Amino acid sequence: MNKAFNEINRYKELLDLEKAEKRSCIHSFHRYFGKLIPAIPAFAIKNFTEKGDWVCDPFAGSGTTLVEAKLNGRNALGFEINPFSCSISNVKTTAIDTLVLESLNELLLRDIQADNEPITDEEVPFCINRDHWFKDFVQVELARINRNINDFFSKHDTSLSGVEQNDVINFYRMVLSSIIRNVSNADIQHVFPGYSKRLRRLDAEGKREIKVFNSFRNALNKKTKGLKEYEGLGKTEVVIENKDSRFIKPGDYPEAALIVTNPPYISSIRYIETVKLELYWMEFIFSGDDYKALEKRMIGNDRLQRFDYIEPEITPYENINRIVDEVYALDAKSGNVVGRYFNEMTDIIQNMNGLLKTGGHVVMKISDSKVKKIKIETGLFLTEIAEMYGFKLVDCFIDKIGNRSLLTARNTYSDIITHDYIAIWQKEEDVGGV
């Protein structure tokens, strides 16, 4: 990163102050790797928007930016390719009357405990190597909880409760999803699912006790209490679209005052793999082919076929092409992963211009990468692209990585990465979307 890019530091102190603030427990609703720390959107929202403005995240993930927008009285717009992530975001940003919800929770828990009907094979979702990942009794108990969630409103008349049935069902489904990793054979200490030696030893010694119903009940109570943080807040809008930000039409959406986002890294983390058990169990995917198709849609993925890298990927940028050629000479596939990443991000940056009002800001967490030991100055290159699409650089500063487990995962693919950059751009002119 050149000096002009990484030593402006106008806003770093304000972000550091925001990091000291207590954060909403809503953010911890569901385990999710690679998410923004809430302080980043909170800092950006407080400094670059006013109440009633729209805040957008084109890589919404599990909804950190959207939650902070709602908590701070702003409207929120998010785009996300992964339907599972969209569901987490929807639940985390949907206010439900907690007094009513607590009453419904009691009914649901009673239903589950009273249910003695056998579980059929059709009620246990498909999952590759399912018996490896879940003990037989865990499969049965998860399926029993899921059955009672799906049947809940056919058993109980809640027409006078004032809550939306879909909101409640979605909430219950994501509570169930949040315990799947904990009750599986996948070690929660690992980023990617794996039946570790540690868990195998505990199982062999009879020292691991899995209580599916208790885990669900505890999660249900905790996450219901978390929704109380929305009580008393003014009404805001939240729009979450299960779409690829490359292919949206910006004119179809409200003009945003701020975009806060954390784009994917270059071939650094297979995000889908971190939630594959939840994807299968909650039936967002139904086969190995579904899994591969979803992963291939992710920006920065490395699932290229041989015909994808017969020749170097060409971008509109000389500086980037030089890096692509350098990596390509060492490994053709890796070279084109880099080139394709910047071509995909070009489309997204152009659409970000279309989504943002003139004078609005983009606050982006960016990480450099190493591919085949060649440093890729991602922040510098993305800023150069942004400047071609109507943005100017306002600030950039280093932000140290605090999530060590995520850092470990990133190192697996992209060598040692010890810090990210926070880049702040401002829209100077309208160039429209793709």
C-alpha positions in Angstrom: 0.0 0.0 0.0 1.5 3.4 -0.9 1.9 6.2 1.6 -0.9 8.3 0.1 -3.3 5.4 0.6 -2.6 4.3 4.2 -1.6 7.3 6.2 -4.5 9.8 6.0 -6.1 8.7 9.4 -8.8 11.4 9.7 -11.3 9.1 11.2 -9.4 6.4 12.9 -9.7 7.9 16.4 -13.5 8.1 16.0 -13.7 4.5 15.1 -11.4 3.5 18.0 -13.8 5.4 20.4 -16.8 3.6 18.9 -15.1 0.2 19.5 -15.2 1.0 23.3 -19.0 1.2 23.2 -21.1 -1.7 24.4 -22.7 -3.5 21.5 -26.1 -5.0 21.0 -26.5 -8.7 21.8 -28.5 -9.0 18.6 -25.2 -9.2 16.7 -24.4 -12.5 18.4 -27.7 -14.1 17.3 -26.0 -16.7 15.0 -22.4 -17.9 14.6 -21.1 -16.4 11.4 -17.5 -16.1 10.3 -16.2 -13.1 8.3 -18.7 -10.5 9.6 -17.9 -6.9 10.3 -17.4 -5.8 13.9 -20.5 -3.6 14.7 -18.3 -0.6 15.6 -17.5 0.0 11.9 -21.0 0.5 10.7 -22.0 2.3 13.9 -19.1 4.7 13.5 -19.9 5.3 9.9 -23.7 5.8 10.5 -23.1 8.3 13.3 -20.6 10.4 11.2 -22.0 10.3 7.7 -25.8 10.0 8.0 -28.9 11.5 9.7 -32.0 9.8 11.1 -34.2 8.6 8.3 -31.4 8.2 5.8 -30.9 4.9 4.0 -27.8 2.8 4.7 -26.8 0.1 2.3 -24.6 -3.0 2.4 -24.0 -4.8 -1.0 -22.4 -7.7 0.9 -24.9 -7.9 3.7 -23.8 -11.2 5.2 -25.5 -11.8 8.5 -26.7 -8.2 8.7 -24.3 -6.4 11.0 -24.6 -3.1 9.0 -28.4 -3.5 8.8 -28.8 -4.1 12.5 -26.7 -1.0 13.3 -28.8 1.1 10.9 -32.0 0.0 12.6 -30.7 0.5 16.1 -29.6 4.1 15.1 -32.9 5.1 13.4 -31.8 4.7 9.8 -33.4 2.7 7.0 -31.5 -0.3 5.8 -30.9 -1.9 2.4 -28.9 -5.1 2.0 -28.0 -7.5 -0.9 -26.7 -11.0 -0.3 -26.1 -14.0 -2.6 -26.4 -16.6 0.2 -30.1 -17.2 1.0 -29.1 -18.6 4.5 -27.3 -15.3 5.3 -30.4 -13.4 4.1 -32.5 -15.4 6.6 -30.2 -14.5 9.5 -30.3 -10.9 8.5 -34.1 -10.9 8.2 -34.5 -12.4 11.6 -32.0 -10.1 13.3 -33.7 -7.0 11.9 -37.3 -8.0 12.5 -38.9 -6.6 15.7 -41.4 -8.9 17.4 -43.3 -8.1 20.5 -41.3 -10.0 23.1 -44.2 -10.4 25.6 -46.2 -12.1 22.9 -43.2 -14.1 21.7 -42.5 -15.4 25.3 -46.0 -16.8 25.5 -45.7 -18.4 22.1 -42.3 -19.9 23.1 -43.9 -21.6 26.1 -46.5 -23.2 23.7 -43.8 -24.4 21.3 -41.6 -25.9 24.1 -44.6 -27.8 25.4 -45.4 -29.1 22.0 -41.9 -30.4 21.5 -41.8 -32.1 24.9 -45.2 -33.7 24.4 -44.5 -34.9 20.9 -43.9 -38.7 21.0 -44.7 -39.4 17.3 -41.9 -41.3 15.5 -39.7 -39.3 13.1 -39.8 -40.4 9.5 -36.9 -40.6 7.2 -38.4 -37.8 5.1 -38.4 -35.4 8.1 -34.6 -35.7 8.5 -33.0 -33.4 5.9 -30.4 -34.6 3.4 -26.9 -33.8 4.4 -23.7 -35.3 2.8 -22.2 -37.7 5.3 -25.1 -36.9 7.7 -24.3 -39.8 10.0 -20.8 -38.6 10.3 -21.8 -35.1 11.4 -24.8 -36.0 13.6 -25.4 -38.8 16.0 -28.7 -40.7 15.4 -30.5 -39.3 18.5 -29.4 -35.7 17.5 -30.9 -36.1 14.1 -34.2 -37.3 15.7 -34.4 -34.5 18.2 -33.5 -31.8 15.6 -36.2 -33.1 13.3 -38.7 -33.2 16.1 -38.1 -29.5 17.0 -38.3 -28.6 13.3 -41.6 -30.5 12.9 -43.1 -28.6 15.7 -41.9 -25.3 14.4 -43.5 -26.0 11.0 -46.8 -27.2 12.6 -47.0 -24.5 15.2 -49.6 -22.2 13.7 -51.8 -25.1 12.6 -52.1 -26.1 16.3 -52.5 -22.7 17.9 -54.9 -19.8 17.2 -52.7 -16.7 17.5 -54.9 -14.4 15.3 -55.3 -11.9 18.1 -51.6 -11.8 19.1 -50.7 -9.1 16.6 -47.6 -10.8 15.4 -46.8 -11.9 11.8 -46.8 -15.7 11.6 -43.9 -15.8 9.1 -41.8 -13.5 11.4 -42.2 -16.0 14.3 -41.6 -19.1 12.2 -38.4 -17.5 10.7 -37.3 -16.6 14.1 -37.8 -20.1 15.4 -36.0 -21.6 12.4 -32.9 -19.4 12.9 -32.9 -20.2 16.6 -32.8 -23.9 15.7 -30.1 -23.2 13.1 -28.0 -21.4 15.7 -27.6 -24.6 17.8 -26.8 -27.0 14.9 -23.1 -26.7 15.1 -23.1 -27.1 18.9 -25.0 -30.4 18.8 -23.2 -31.8 15.8 -19.9 -33.6 15.7 -18.2 -30.5 14.2 -15.9 -28.9 16.7 -17.1 -25.4 17.5 -13.4 -24.4 18.1 -12.8 -24.8 14.4 -13.8 -22.4 11.6 -14.6 -25.1 9.1 -16.6 -28.2 10.2 -14.5 -31.1 11.3 -14.9 -34.0 13.7 -11.7 -33.2 15.6 -9.5 -35.5 17.6 -10.6 -33.5 20.7 -14.3 -34.4 20.2 -13.5 -38.0 19.2 -11.6 -38.4 22.5 -14.4 -36.8 24.5 -17.0 -39.1 22.8 -14.8 -42.2 23.4 -14.5 -41.3 27.1 -18.2 -40.5 27.4 -17.4 -37.0 28.5 -19.5 -35.1 26.0 -23.1 -34.7 26.8 -25.3 -33.4 24.0 -28.7 -32.1 25.1 -30.6 -30.9 22.0 -33.8 -29.7 23.6 -32.0 -27.9 26.4 -29.7 -26.2 23.9 -32.8 -25.0 21.8 -34.7 -23.8 24.9 -31.7 -21.8 26.2 -31.1 -20.3 22.8 -34.7 -19.5 22.4 -34.9 -17.6 25.7 -31.6 -15.7 25.1 -32.5 -14.6 21.6 -36.0 -13.6 22.6 -34.5 -11.3 25.2 -32.2 -9.8 22.6 -35.2 -8.6 20.6 -36.1 -6.3 23.5 -33.5 -3.9 22.3 -35.8 -2.9 19.4 -38.6 -1.9 21.8 -39.2 1.8 21.9 -37.3 2.6 18.7 -38.9 4.6 16.0 -40.2 2.9 12.9 -37.7 2.2 10.1 -37.6 0.2 6.9 -35.4 -2.8 6.3 -35.1 -4.2 2.8 -33.0 -7.4 2.3 -32.7 -8.8 -1.2 -31.3 -12.3 -2.0 -29.4 -11.0 -5.0 -26.0 -10.6 -6.5 -24.9 -7.0 -6.3 -23.3 -7.2 -9.7 -26.7 -7.6 -11.3 -29.0 -5.3 -9.5 -30.7 -2.2 -11.0 -29.8 0.7 -8.6 -32.8 2.8 -9.8 -35.1 0.2 -8.3 -34.1 1.1 -4.8 -34.1 4.1 -2.4 -31.0 6.4 -2.7 -28.6 5.7 0.1 -26.6 8.3 2.1 -24.1 5.7 3.1 -22.7 2.3 2.1 -20.9 0.2 4.7 -19.5 -3.1 3.6 -16.8 -5.8 3.9 -16.2 -7.3 0.4 -15.0 -10.9 0.2 -11.3 -11.6 0.1 -9.5 -12.9 -2.9 -9.7 -16.7 -2.7 -9.2 -16.5 1.0 -12.2 -18.1 2.7 -14.8 -20.5 1.4 -17.5 -18.9 3.4 -20.1 -21.4 2.4 -18.1 -24.2 3.9 -18.3 -22.6 7.4 -22.1 -22.9 7.4 -22.5 -26.1 5.3 -24.2 -28.1 8.0 -26.8 -25.3 8.6 -27.3 -24.9 4.8 -28.2 -28.6 4.6 -30.2 -29.0 7.8 -32.3 -25.9 7.2 -32.8 -27.0 3.6 -31.4 -24.0 1.8 -29.6 -26.7 -0.3 -30.6 -30.2 -1.1 -27.5 -31.8 -2.7 -23.8 -31.6 -3.3 -24.5 -30.0 -6.6 -26.6 -27.3 -4.9 -23.6 -26.6 -2.6 -21.1 -26.3 -5.4 -23.5 -24.1 -7.4 -23.9 -21.7 -4.5 -20.2 -21.6 -3.7 -19.4 -20.8 -7.4 -21.7 -17.8 -7.3 -19.6 -16.2 -4.5 -17.4 -13.2 -5.3 -13.7 -14.2 -5.1 -14.3 -17.9 -5.2 -11.6 -20.2 -6.6 -13.9 -22.8 -8.2 -12.6 -22.3 -11.8 -12.7 -24.9 -14.5 -9.8 -25.5 -16.8 -11.4 -23.6 -19.6 -11.6 -20.6 -17.3 -7.9 -20.1 -17.2 -6.6 -21.1 -20.7 -5.6 -17.5 -21.1 -5.0 -14.7 -18.5 -8.1 -12.9 -17.3 -7.9 -9.3 -18.7 -9.2 -6.3 -16.7 -9.5 -2.7 -17.8 -6.6 -1.7 -15.4 -2.9 -1.9 -16.4 -1.7 -2.1 -12.7 -4.0 -5.0 -12.0 -3.2 -6.8 -15.3 0.5 -6.8 -14.4 -0.3 -8.5 -11.1 -2.6 -11.0 -12.8 0.1 -11.9 -15.3 2.7 -12.3 -12.5 0.5 -14.7 -10.6 -0.7 -16.4 -13.8 3.0 -17.2 -14.7 3.2 -19.1 -11.4 -0.2 -20.7 -11.4 -2.8 -20.0 -14.2 -5.8 -20.7 -12.1 -4.7 -18.4 -9.2 -3.9 -15.7 -11.7 -7.4 -15.7 -13.1 -9.0 -15.9 -9.7 -7.3 -12.5 -9.0 -8.3 -11.1 -12.4 -11.9 -12.3 -12.1 -12.2 -10.8 -8.6 -11.4 -7.3 -9.8 -13.7 -7.6 -12.8 -16.5 -8.6 -10.5 -15.7 -5.9 -8.0 -15.7 -3.3 -10.8 -19.4 -4.1 -11.6 -20.3 -3.9 -7.9 -18.4 -0.5 -7.4 -20.3 0.8 -10.4 -23.6 -0.2 -8.9 -22.6 1.3 -5.6 -22.3 4.6 -7.4 -25.8 4.1 -8.7 -27.1 3.3 -5.2 -25.5 6.2 -3.5 -26.6 9.9 -3.5 -24.0 12.4 -4.7 -22.0 13.5 -1.6 -22.7 10.2 0.1 -19.9 8.0 1.6 -18.7 4.5 1.3 -16.9 2.9 4.3 -15.3 -0.3 3.3 -13.2 -2.8 5.3 -10.6 -4.2 2.9 -7.8 -6.6 3.2 -4.7 -7.1 1.1 -3.9 -10.7 0.1 -1.0 -12.9 -0.9 -1.6 -15.3 -3.7 1.3 -17.6 -4.5 3.4 -15.4 -2.2 2.7 -12.3 -4.4 1.1 -9.4 -2.5 -2.1 -8.1 -3.9 -2.8 -4.5 -2.8 -6.5 -5.0 -2.8 -7.4 -1.7 -1.1 -5.2 0.3 -3.5 -6.6 -1.4 -6.5 -10.3 -1.1 -5.4 -9.7 2.6 -4.7 -8.3 3.1 -8.2 -11.4 1.4 -9.6 -13.6 3.6 -7.4 -12.0 6.8 -8.7 -12.9 5.7 -12.2 -16.5 5.4 -11.2 -17.2 8.8 -9.5 -15.6 8.4 -6.1 -12.7 10.1 -4.3 -10.7 8.8 -1.4 -11.4 10.6 1.8 -9.6 8.5 4.3 -7.8 5.2 4.8 -6.2 3.7 7.9 -5.1 0.4 9.3 -7.5 -1.7 11.4 -6.0 -4.7 13.2 -7.7 -8.0 12.9 -9.3 -9.0 16.2 -10.9 -12.3 15.3 -8.1 -14.8 15.6 -10.1 -17.8 14.4 -11.0 -16.0 11.2 -7.4 -14.9 10.8 -6.4 -18.6 11.0 -8.9 -19.4 8.3 -7.6 -16.7 6.0 -4.0 -17.8 6.5 -5.0 -21.2 5.1 -5.5 -19.6 1.7 -3.7 -16.3 1.6 -0.6 -16.4 3.8 -0.3 -14.2 6.8 -2.7 -11.3 7.1 -2.4 -9.3 10.3 -4.5 -6.2 9.5 -7.3 -4.8 7.4 -7.7 -1.3 6.0 -10.7 1.0 6.5 -11.2 3.0 3.3 -13.6 5.9 3.1 -14.7 7.1 -0.3 -17.1 9.9 -1.2 -19.3 10.0 -4.3 -18.5 13.1 -6.4 -20.4 12.4 -9.6 -23.1 10.1 -10.8 -22.0 7.4 -13.3 -25.0 5.1 -12.8 -25.1 1.4 -12.4 -23.9 -1.4 -14.7 
